[in-house]
Amino acid sequence: MNENIWDAETKTLIERYFIVDAETGHINEYASSMQAYTISEYRNLLEDCGFTDIMIRPALFGMENHLFCSITLTGKKH
């Protein structure tokens, strides 16, 4: 089983997974989280870390159909 929780205030997705042992009924719980950023927030994060020549490229596919997708960020740090 799994549970997804979106916290709009912190822009955080929390995913919890529950594995039930069919023989014993014992439940193991696992979790992961992801932080969401806008393109300008990504750029600011990289600039704040000293990167220059920042390029942000959209996903190769899927942008038109999904709210969340991968992007590629590149930059130089001297």
C-alpha positions in Angstrom: 0.0 0.0 0.0 1.1 3.5 -0.5 0.1 7.0 0.6 1.0 10.3 -1.1 0.7 13.6 0.9 1.2 17.0 -0.8 2.1 20.0 1.5 1.3 23.0 -0.6 2.9 25.4 1.9 6.3 23.8 1.8 5.9 22.4 -1.8 6.8 19.0 -0.5 5.6 15.6 -1.6 5.8 12.8 1.0 5.3 9.2 -0.2 4.8 6.5 2.4 4.9 2.8 1.6 3.5 0.1 3.8 4.6 -3.5 3.2 2.4 -6.1 4.9 3.8 -9.6 5.6 0.9 -11.9 4.6 2.0 -14.6 7.1 2.7 -12.6 10.2 0.7 -9.4 9.6 3.8 -7.4 10.4 3.8 -4.0 8.7 7.0 -2.3 7.5 6.8 1.4 6.7 9.1 3.3 4.3 9.0 6.9 3.2 10.5 9.4 0.8 10.1 13.1 0.1 10.7 15.5 -2.7 10.8 19.3 -2.7 9.3 21.2 -5.7 10.8 24.4 -7.1 9.8 26.8 -9.8 12.3 27.5 -12.6 13.2 30.8 -11.1 13.7 29.2 -7.7 16.1 26.7 -9.3 18.0 29.5 -10.9 18.2 31.4 -7.6 19.5 28.3 -5.8 22.2 27.8 -8.3 23.2 31.5 -8.4 23.3 31.6 -4.5 25.7 28.6 -4.7 28.0 30.5 -7.0 27.1 29.0 -10.4 27.1 31.1 -13.6 26.1 30.5 -17.2 23.0 28.7 -15.9 21.0 26.9 -18.6 17.7 25.2 -17.8 16.3 22.8 -20.4 12.9 21.3 -20.4 12.2 17.6 -20.3 12.6 15.9 -23.6 8.9 14.9 -23.5 6.0 15.0 -21.1 5.9 18.7 -20.2 2.6 19.2 -21.9 0.8 16.4 -20.0 2.3 16.5 -16.5 2.6 19.0 -13.7 5.8 17.3 -12.5 8.5 16.3 -14.8 12.3 16.3 -15.1 14.4 19.1 -16.3 18.1 19.5 -16.9 20.1 22.2 -15.2 23.6 23.1 -16.1 26.0 25.8 -14.9 29.6 26.7 -14.4 31.4 27.2 -11.1 34.8 28.8 -11.0 
